Every structure is written in C-alpha cells, then in structure tokens.
Amino acid sequence: MRKLLPKNHPFRLLLYLEWILLGIAVLAVFSPLLVPHQPRILRLHHLRVRYPLAAAASIVTLGLMGLRLPVKSRLLPGIIYTSLGFGLSWLAVMLGGRGGSVFPALLLVVVIRGCVMFPWSGRLLVASFAYVSFLLMQLMSFLRIRPLGVSLGRPLPRVFRHMPSEFLQGIIINLTLSSALLFGLVLVFVLLLVGAVLSEHKSRQELASANQRLRQYALLIENQATLQERNRIAREIHDSVGHSLAAQSIQLENVAMLLPEDRGKLAHHLHKARQLGKEALQHVRQSVATLRNHPLQGQSLPAALAKLLKEFEATTEIQLDAKINLTSSLSAEIATALYRVTQEALTNISKHSHANEVRLHLLESSRNISLLLADNGRGFDPDENTTGFGLEGMRERAEALGGSFSLTSKPGQGCQIQVNIPLPE
C-alpha cells in the first residue's frame, strides 16, 4: 500500500467525489440534531436510540482508508480492504440509522475504490455485492428489523399514519422499488464514469511511455550517426595519414641503411626520426581503434574490461580495485557505452589525476546498471574545467540510453564518476 494525498493521487476527481459522498453521509447521520425548532426531548431521544458519534467514527475510518489503497498489491489485500469497507458501511448504518441516506453514499465510496483496485470482473462483483447489500438494507427497513436496537429507516410522517394499511403498504413497496432501481442506475453510472477515468489515465501513461521511448530512440539515432561519422574519420585517418607515416618510416630506414658508418650523428637523427614516425603511426592506429564502432571486438563486457584494466595497470602502475558483477547479457549499445565511459575515465586518470589508487565498481540490479569510477588524485574544480577531459562525451553516452551521469570532484580530494543506465524492460 502507498499513502495517497491530493497532490500525488492518480485520480483526484475520484478522491474529491469520495469526500463529497462521505460528507453527505456524515450530515445525514447528524441531520435529526440539526433540524431547527425541534423539541429538546426529541433530540435527546435521538441520542438515546441512535449512536451518531459512533456512526460518524465509522464513516471517518472509511474515509481515512482511502489514503492507503492496495493498488499494486496482490488480490487478497484488495479483497480484505473491500470487505472492511462494506463492514464499516454496515456498522455506520446500524449505529446511526438513516439507512436510506447514509448507506447508498458509503456503498458508492466502496464501489469507487473497488473500481480502482480491480479489473472489470472485480468491479462488477463489487458493484453487485453493493447492490445486494442495498436491497438487504431496504428489506430490513421494510420489515422493521432493528439491529442493535436502531431503526434503519425514517419514521413515517404523520400524514401517512392515518391511511389504510393496504394503501400505505403499496406506497412503501413502490418507493422501495423506485429506490432500488435508482440506486442500480447510479451504480451503472459510477462504473462507467470510473471506467472512463481509469481508461483516460491509462492512455496518458501509455502516451508518456511512448514519448519517453521516442526520445530514447532519437538519442540512439543521434549517437549512431555520431559513431558512423567517427568510423568515416577513422577510415580517412587510416587511409591517408597512416599510409603516409608508414611510407615515411620505410624511407627513413632506407636512408639509414645507405649512410656511411662515419656519419654517426646523422644516423642518430635519422634513427630518432624513424622512431618518431613509428610512434606517430602507433598513435594513429590507437586513435583509429578508439573511433571504431565495436570496441569490444566480439568479447563480453567483463572480458573486454578485464583486458582494458590489465593494460591500464601495466602502463600506469596505478593500484586498481575492480569489482564487476554482471549477471545478464547486455545489449551492444549498453555494453559499448559502459566500455567507452570506462576507457575515457581511465585515460583521464592516467593523464591528469596523478593518482595511485583507482576504484571501479560495475554492478547490476534488477532495474539498472551502475558504474562507479573513483581515484585519490589531485582532483579539480568542475566549474573551472574548460578542456572537458571527455566528460561531455561520457555524459552524452549515458543520456543517449536514458541514463544519468554525475561527477564529483574537488581540488586535492580526487574525482568520482557515477553512471546509471536503466535496463530495458
């Protein structure tokens, strides 16, 4: 059950309708005491033969129950909740009388809540039980049955007391049948009204969900277009700059082979130029690999991350505390995004943080994937970071999958990155 208030109630119209019906019931219980110019002895008689305060307490309890509805619970809590509502309705009538005014309003409150909790089959069952309860109350009132010594109906007006009993009985039967028919029509109207409100609410939820999915698809398409552009740039780098650097390295090697042995200084410079060319070629190949669309290269995310972390430790000699707990197979989009974010964060740590300890936690829950990267480096002020350090790219990758990205850092206190990506339902 969850607490429902006007500000978070999914069906405010139904909540206000309940309050109106409960207010009518309370006024009906106390109406004999509110009649002007009524002799004091009649008011005391009403308090002796009826219990309006106890009836009002039952009505208030029924109203407070509306603040906690078992909307998303199992069937049994809903049945118990509805049965308690019917019980309080009967108790209010037996203690306070005035069944013709109080009971229909309370039954309608129970039916409205039943419509919110149950599907159509359950709604019809609750409405049928409410109608049978109303007919039973009418029958008890007609037969002058007094549970707890309280009359369920109103006393006959004086004008009817002098009429023949057969004629009076016919009038009462006609009024009872008319009340039963009218209450049945009201039940049908309430069922249709609540059904329309629930259908409209469900349509709004489906529309909001569809809009959210469309936004996610748009971000994915934008991300895909970005990745395609990266692939195009990678091919151009590989085909042009990479080829030129490879040719330069070969030419320098040929020159070195043709140089006389006594020109050692020139050979040294050529050797250095050749090394620089090889390093540039290696950097180009790394950049091309980074820009590729499928960095995992057919591996699972844990295997790819294990390789990445091993290379990071070998090249930086930074102590790494890694905890990876993934129980399900992730989609290519989510796995690629998490790998890229981890790769970019580790690159930033190796270049800028001057840290000697890094903590990486990649955990999976029932609803999302959580990635935490923290270091004990020098930190920085995020507001003064003008270079970006690839942070915007990490944020875009997370948000493209409907997730979130947060960064916490202060000078001298290290840096922490938190990424949460929801799992598809």
CORTAMO-V83337 format. One line per field, one symbol per residue. ss: DSSP state (H for helix, E for strand, - for the rest). A space follows every 50 residues. Layout:
BEGIN
ss: ???
END
This chain:
BEGIN
ss: -EE--------HHHHHHHHHHHHHHHHHHHHHHH-----HHHHHHHHHH- -HHHHHHHHHHHHHH--EE-----HHHHHHHHHHHHHHHHHHHHHH--HH HHHHHHHHHHHHHHHHH--HHHHHHHHHHHHHHHHHHHHHHH----HHH- -------HHHH---HHHHHHHHHHHHHHHHHHHHHHHHHHHHHHHHHHHH HHHHHHHHHHHHHHHHHHHHHHHHHHHHHHHHHHHHHHHHHHHHHHHHHH HHHHHHHH-----HHHHHHHHHHHHHHHHHHHHHHHHHHHH--------- HHHHHHHHHHHHHHHH--EEEEEEE------HHHHHHHHHHHHHHHHHHH HHH---EEEEEEEE---EEEEEEEE------HHH------HHHHHHHHHH ---EEEEEE-----EEEEEEEE---
END
